[in-house]
Every structure is written in structure tokens, then in C-alpha cells.
Amino acid sequence: MEIANDNGRFISILSDYGFKATFGNESDTTFLKKALQALIDSPFPIREVTFIKNELTAITVDSRSGIYDIACIDENDNHFIVEMQLSEYPEFIQRMKFYALHRFNTLVKKGEYRFENLPKIYCIGILAKTIFLEIADYHNIAILRNAQNETIDDQLTFVTVELDKFLKRVKEVESDLDKLIYTMKNLHTITEASQFPKFWNEEWLKRAILEVDLRNMTPEQKLAYEMTLSANALAVKNENKKIDAVKESFVVSLIEQTDFDDEKIADLSSTSIEFVTRVRKKTLSR
């Protein structure tokens, strides 16, 4: 899924900057409140959200730490964790379990505690790619149920949205969830307000759209956006260097341990013949 549009007027909500400017906007939570309500499929409006520490500290010496994209609580002490995942990550649900159970662990008190009155935890994953190949729905909500589909416990709720599965055209969009997903997938492709669907005039979406409208941004906001782009580009460049280093190491081992020609090695290492030839020359010159 493309999230960049060089000729676009709007920054993609799926980008790092766009996600933080909309979902992570601490000065105006109008969009976040409505989005959370839609994502958890609740009939009750969320009236207030407060951002909380989004850092996970390691529980043991050998356990893992991390950072949530978004962590907040509402007026009823419901806890929300929101994660955006753009690249393929088939095991993403395992990461969601890690995040949710870490949050659960922080809520359990010491001493003679009977686990009563625990607040609900909603762990929400928004994925650009499909991870549940056998499930048709793009929106899934999971709690603990028995084989007869009866609820055992709903204190922990896992919510996933797979954007690739959402194929509705604008005239088919009805629910707030559909409006949210359509906006996330399509806003950055729009160049003029005349192309807006009617529901983008709804206050919660209008406020989010303003936050990622390049024409509406202050010089400071534009600088922050450019810095985010530069940081992301550098991260990609460094990651590509790591990938190339691994590929080169594999190619070197094939050159040194086999008598395969460059075409065969390129095929085995998923690289180009030119790449293998370049590595072979470097290896021979050592």
C-alpha cells in the first residue's frame, strides 16, 4: 500500500507524522475519541481520553522492553493501546498479546489482591497488510470465549483492522469505522477539497484532515514533517545496508564453498548477477 504522494496536498495518516498528528494529537483528541469508539464498536461515546506513558519496561533481566505507538485511558479508566503496522508481520498478533499482557501486569496490585475491578484493556492493531488469510472480515474483535461462543471474559479485547481487505468505494461507506478506514487509505491521494466525500465534513474527520493538510501547516510543523521524512529515509537506508551486508555474506560463502556460476548464486541468494559479480571481484581481490 502506497502512503506517499509527491504531488499530494495531504500527508498520509498511515505515515509516522500523520499518525502522530491525528491519533496522537494531545491538544485535540476529538478524532482519537471517535476513532477509538468506532474501532472497538461501542455504542457509547468516549468523552475524554488522557495519554499515558507509552514505554514498556522489561519485567525481568531477560524480558523485552518497548514502546506503544499510542497509550491512553478514557473517563471510565478503560485502557487503549494502538499500534500501526505498515510492513508485513505475520506474527503481529503475538506482539499485541505482549503489549496487552504487559499492560495487564501493571494493573495487578501487590499483596492480598483478588483481581477484582480490573479496568478493560483494548489492544488495537491497524495493519496495512493482511495477516489473517483465512478470515474475510477486515475488522475483527476478539475476547475470551468457549467453544459455544459464550463469553468467558472480556477484560482483554484484541481489535485488528487489515486495511488491504477494505475495498469499499465511497458510496458504500456508512459506518464511522468505514469512514475512518476509507480516510486512512485515501486521504493522501486527494489534491483538492472538491474531491472530498461528504462525510469528511464531519467534525472529527475535519479536524484530523486539517492536521495533515500541508497548506494548513505552520513553518514549525512543516519543519517537523521534513525532519520526520529525513529520519525515516535514513532509517530505511541503514536497514538496506544491513540487508545488503547479509546478502553479501551469503554470496561470499557460496563463492568460497561451491563452484556455482554467478547466475546460480544469484538465483540462490535472490540477488542480481551484477551483484554476485561485484562480490566475486571483491572477494578475489582480498
C-alpha positions, 0 to 999 in steps of 0.5 A: 500500500502506497502512503506517499504522494509527491504531488499530494496536498495531504500527508498520509495518516498511515505515515509516522507524522500523520499518525502522530498528528491525528491519533496522537494529537494531545491538544485535540483528541476529538478524532482519537475519541471517535476513532477509538469508539468506532474501532472497538464498536461501542455504542457509547461515546468516549468523552475524554481520553488522557495519554499515558506513558507509552514505554514498556519496561522489561519485567525481568533481566531477560524480558523485552522492553518497548514502546506503544505507538499510542497509550491512553485511558478514557473517563471510565479508566478503560485502557487503549493501546494502538499500534500501526503496522505498515510492513508485513508481520505475520506474527503481529498478533503475538506482539499485541498479546505482549503489549496487552499482557504487559499492560495487564501486569501493571494493573495487578496490585501487590499483596492480598489482591483478588483481581477484582475491578480490573479496568478493560484493556483494548489492544488495537492493531491497524495493519496495512497488510493482511495477516489473517488469510483465512478470515474475510472480515477486515475488522475483527474483535476478539475476547475470551470465549468457549467453544459455544461462543459464550463469553468467558471474559472480556477484560482483554479485547484484541481489535485488528483492522487489515486495511488491504481487505477494505475495498469499499468505494465511497458510496458504500461507506456508512459506518464511522469505522468505514469512514475512518478506514476509507480516510486512512487509505485515501486521504493522501491521494486527494489534491483538492477539497472538491474531491472530498466525500461528504462525510469528511465534513464531519467534525472529527474527520475535519479536524484530523484532515486539517492536521495533515493538510500541508497548506494548513501547516505552520513553518514549525510543523512543516519543519517537523514533517521534513525532519520526520521524512529525513529520519525515516529515509535514513532509517530505511537506508541503514536497514538496506545496508544491513540487508545488503551486508547479509546478502553479501555474506551469503554470496561470499560463502557460496563463492568460497564453498561451491563452484556455482556460476554467478547466475546460480548464486544469484538465483540462490541468494535472490540477488542480481548477477551484477551483484554476485559479480561485484562480490566475486571481484571483491572477494578475489581481490582480498 
